[in-house]
Amino acid sequence: MNRLQSGSPTSPPHGLPITGSNIKGEDLQAFSLRRKQIVEEPPVAEVKTKWPALFTEQQIKAEFTRITSADLRGSFFSGLGQHLPRLLQLYRASSFPEMKKVLSMLEEDNSNQTKEDVILRGLPYFLREDPSKFLRTAEPTDMEDSMTRGMNVGIVVVKQGEDLLDISVVL
């Protein structure tokens, strides 16, 4: 019996917890019911309890694509690229000494990848956030829990040596 047949949009089939592996088939059927529950604005803790798989990177991307018909990562970097010149201009006008240090990266390498890196690294200073909680650099061998511990929202830059391997947005 699935959630639609049981009449319970919050209970998974056969009493199993709702995980990434069993949400795929169920979420297509229950998307409208789940959306209805979430639109009612329950506390995030309640949503995490009922739908824990929705908070995985894979499901966040899938939900974004389902709702907007766009790729989350592609949209993010496309938007970043579109606003790159203006953001760099704002950063250069900033009076934060930390921002000057971040901008100095462009003196050595002025590639688009470095510009994106500078924008992401400068973002916590520009938003007046604590950079240690907003932006982290990790190695590919680091455990995900250690990379995101204490981070509610932020950016994790995965590098091997000086090579940028990946950038993840933590929500």
N, C-alpha and C positions, 0 to 999 in steps of 0.2 A: 504494500500500500504506500503510495507516495503522499506528499504533503497536501496535494490538491484533493486527493480522494479522501484523506482522513479529515479534511476540513480544518486542519491546523497548519497555518502557514509558517509557524515557527518550529514545529517539531520535525526532526529529520526522520527518514524512513527507518523503521525497525529500532527506534530509540538510539541510533548511532549519533555521535556528535557530528555537527556539520563541519566537514573539513574540506580542504582543497580537492581531495580525490573524489569525494562523493557529492560535491556541490555542482560539478559541471553539468550533469544530466538534469539534476533537480533545479538548477538556477534558471534554465530556460523556461521551465514550466512555472516556476514560482517568482519570476522576476517582477511581474506586476504586483503580486501580493507583498513581496519584500519592499518594493518601491513605495507602496501605500503605507506600510509600517514606518519606513524611514522618513517619509514626508511628514508624518505626524510629529517629528522631532523628538524622539525618545532620547534619553541620555546616551552618550556614546558608550558608556560601560554596558548598558543594556543591549545595545546593538552588537557589541563585541561578544557578549555572552550568547546571544541568539545566532549570530552569523560570524563566527571567528574567522572563517576562510575569506571573508570580504576584506580583511585587513592584510592579506598577503600581497606582495608586489604583483604577482600574476593576476590575482582577482581585481586589484585596483585598475590595472591596465585593461582587463577584460570589461569591467563595468564602465570605464571611461569610453572605450571603443563602442560598447553597446549603446550608450546614451548619446554620444556625439558623432558616431561613425567616423572617428578620427583616431589615429595612433597617438597615445599619450606622449611617449618619448619623442616621436617625430614632431608633434605639435610643440612640445616644450622647446626643443632645439631650434625649430623653425622660428618660433617667437623670439627666442634669445638672439638668433641671428638677425632678425628684423630690427630689434631694438638695440643691437650691439653698439652702433655709432653713438646713439643718444646716451646710452648708459655710460660709455667711456667718457663722453663729454661731461656728464654729471659727476662722475668719479674724479675727473681731473679738476673740477671746480670745488671739490670737497676740501675742507680744511683739516680733516683727520690725518694725523701723521701716519697711522697704520695704512691708510689708503695710498699714500705716496709710496710706501714700501711695496704694496701689492702692484701698483702701476709700474714700478721699476722692472718688473718681469718683462715688460714689453720692450725695454731697451735691448735685451739680449735676443729676443725672438718676437717678431711682430706677426706671426702666423695667426690665422683664424682660430686654431685650436688654443693657442696661448691667450688670445683675446677672450675666448669663452671661459677659460680657466680664470683669468683676471676678473671677469664679471662675477663669476660664482664665488671666488675668494673675497671679493670686495663687498658682496651683498650684505653680510652681517654687519659690517661697519656702516654701510649706507643706511641700513634699517635700524641701526643702534641696538643690535643684538649681541649677545656674548658669542664670539666666533667659536669658542671651544664646544659650545652646545649646538651650534648651527651648521658648522662646516667641519668635516673631518676628512683626513686623508688616511687611506688604508692600503695595505698590501693585499694582493689576491689571495694569500693564504690566511688572512685574518678571519676569525669567526664573525658571522653576521651579528650575533648578540653583542660582541665587544665593540663593533663598529657603531652600533646604534644605541647603546646603553645611555639612558638619560636624555635622549633626543626625542622630543615630541614632533618637531618638524625640522627638517634640515636637508643637507646635501652631503653625500659621501662620495669622495673622489677616490677611485681605486687606481693606484699607480704601481708600476714595477720599475724601480729606479727613477728615471726621469720620464719614462713613457706613460702617458695617460691611457689606461685600459678601459675604464668605464666611469660613468657618473650616475649615481642613483639619487633620486629624490625620495626622502623619507617623509611619509605622511602619517 
